[in-house]
Amino acid sequence: MNILGSIAAASAACALIVAAPGAASAAVGVDNAASFTSNGTASGGWTWVQQDSDTASWTFNVGALESAKGGTVYLNVVALVSNRVEGGSGYSVNSVRFAATCGNVRQNLKVKLVNHFRPVFSGNSLGLGWTATGHSASPLRLSKFDGCSQITVTTGGPYAQQRAIGFQQSSLSLGYS
């Protein structure tokens, strides 16, 4: 058997091991937003939030979180980050504030959105190098939201470092175990 055949056989064996969870497999889940609204600048299926009057809001039906362990629900974010609406590549933002609310109950969450693309380019990169990801620094405290069937998560500009952030409904999710 040549070296490529050995690698292929080993890869197939590893895939079988990974694909077949054992008795000790972890249980994790994701709660996707049921709805999304924003008054930002719409462009190409995304809504850019940048100005102090721009907001974006997601509503989550939190029934799936009933089985989540305390301290394991985090806000996960996939967004576009640039130096302006439809701007340059490679930009991150250190602290994006989100507010989770239900009635009079509120919890603030901070997310650092990291863009690993290089180079940083200030001109319009036409979408190349805009994607950034992150998660809340602290978990969502579910006990605060007892009795809530929905939680709304909202963010608004302006953002630190004069960043513009592009969002869509799938940009936010709640990950849990």
C-alpha positions in Angstrom: 0.0 0.0 0.0 1.4 3.4 -0.9 1.5 6.4 1.5 -1.7 8.0 0.0 -3.5 4.7 0.5 -2.4 4.5 4.1 -3.5 8.1 4.8 -6.9 7.4 3.2 -7.4 4.3 5.3 -6.4 6.1 8.5 -8.7 9.0 7.6 -11.7 6.7 7.0 -11.1 4.9 10.3 -10.9 8.2 12.2 -14.1 9.4 10.5 -15.9 6.3 11.7 -14.6 6.8 15.2 -15.7 10.5 15.2 -19.1 9.8 13.6 -20.1 7.2 16.1 -20.6 8.8 19.5 -20.0 6.7 22.6 -21.9 6.4 25.8 -20.0 9.4 27.2 -20.9 11.8 24.4 -21.7 15.5 25.2 -25.1 17.0 24.8 -25.0 20.5 23.2 -27.6 22.5 21.4 -28.3 25.7 19.6 -31.4 28.0 19.8 -31.7 30.1 16.6 -33.6 33.4 16.5 -37.2 33.2 15.6 -37.2 36.7 14.2 -35.0 39.7 13.3 -35.6 43.4 12.9 -33.3 46.3 12.2 -33.5 49.9 11.1 -29.9 50.0 9.8 -28.8 50.2 6.2 -29.8 47.2 4.1 -27.4 45.8 1.6 -27.1 42.4 -0.1 -29.1 40.5 2.5 -27.4 42.1 5.5 -28.3 45.1 7.6 -25.5 47.4 8.6 -25.7 49.0 12.1 -23.3 51.9 12.6 -25.1 55.2 13.6 -26.3 56.0 17.1 -29.9 55.6 15.9 -29.3 52.2 14.3 -30.5 49.1 16.1 -30.8 45.3 15.5 -33.0 42.9 17.5 -33.5 39.2 17.6 -36.3 37.3 19.3 -35.6 33.8 20.7 -38.2 31.3 21.8 -36.5 29.9 24.8 -38.4 26.7 25.3 -35.3 24.7 24.1 -33.3 26.2 26.9 -35.3 24.5 29.6 -33.0 21.5 29.4 -29.8 23.7 29.6 -27.6 23.6 32.6 -27.1 26.8 34.5 -24.2 28.8 33.3 -24.0 27.1 29.9 -26.0 29.4 27.6 -23.9 31.8 25.6 -24.7 34.3 22.8 -22.8 33.3 19.6 -22.3 35.9 16.9 -21.3 35.7 13.2 -21.4 39.2 11.6 -19.7 41.4 9.1 -17.3 44.0 10.5 -15.8 46.9 8.6 -14.6 50.5 9.0 -17.8 51.7 7.4 -20.9 50.4 5.6 -19.5 48.3 2.7 -16.0 49.3 3.7 -12.7 47.6 4.1 -11.4 44.2 5.2 -9.8 42.7 8.3 -11.5 44.8 11.0 -12.5 43.5 14.4 -14.3 45.2 17.3 -13.3 44.8 20.9 -16.7 45.2 22.7 -20.1 45.0 21.2 -22.9 45.4 23.7 -26.1 43.3 23.5 -29.0 43.6 25.9 -31.2 40.4 26.6 -34.6 41.4 27.8 -38.0 40.0 28.7 -40.5 42.5 30.2 -38.6 44.4 32.9 -35.8 41.9 33.2 -32.5 42.8 31.5 -29.0 41.3 31.2 -26.2 43.0 29.4 -23.8 40.9 27.4 -20.5 41.9 25.7 -19.0 40.2 22.7 -15.6 40.7 21.1 -15.9 40.2 17.3 -12.6 38.9 15.8 -11.8 39.0 12.2 -8.8 36.9 11.3 -8.6 38.1 7.7 -5.5 39.9 6.6 -4.6 42.4 5.2 -6.5 45.2 6.9 -7.6 47.3 3.9 -9.5 50.6 4.3 -11.1 50.8 0.8 -14.2 48.9 -0.3 -13.1 45.3 -0.3 -16.4 44.2 -1.9 -17.2 41.8 0.9 -13.9 40.1 1.1 -12.6 39.9 4.7 -15.7 41.2 6.5 -16.7 38.1 8.5 -16.0 38.2 12.2 -17.1 35.9 15.0 -17.4 35.9 18.8 -19.4 34.9 21.8 -20.5 36.6 25.0 -17.9 36.9 27.7 -20.4 35.6 30.3 -23.4 33.2 30.1 -27.0 34.2 29.9 -28.4 33.9 33.5 -31.5 31.9 32.7 -32.8 32.2 36.3 -33.4 35.9 35.7 -35.7 35.0 32.9 -37.9 32.5 34.7 -41.4 32.5 33.2 -40.3 34.0 29.9 -41.2 32.2 26.7 -39.2 34.7 24.6 -36.1 36.7 25.1 -35.2 39.7 22.8 -31.6 40.5 22.2 -30.8 44.0 21.0 -27.7 45.9 19.9 -27.2 49.4 18.6 -24.6 51.8 17.3 -22.4 53.6 17.4 -19.7 51.0 18.0 -16.2 51.3 19.4 -13.5 52.1 17.0 -16.1 53.6 14.6 -17.0 50.2 13.2 -20.0 49.2 11.1 -21.4 45.8 11.8 -23.6 43.9 9.3 -26.2 41.5 10.8 -28.9 39.2 9.5 -31.3 36.8 11.3 -28.8 34.0 11.4 -26.1 36.2 13.0 -27.1 35.4 16.5 -27.7 32.1 18.2 -27.8 30.8 21.8 -25.5 27.8 22.3 -26.0 25.6 25.4 -25.3 22.3 27.1 
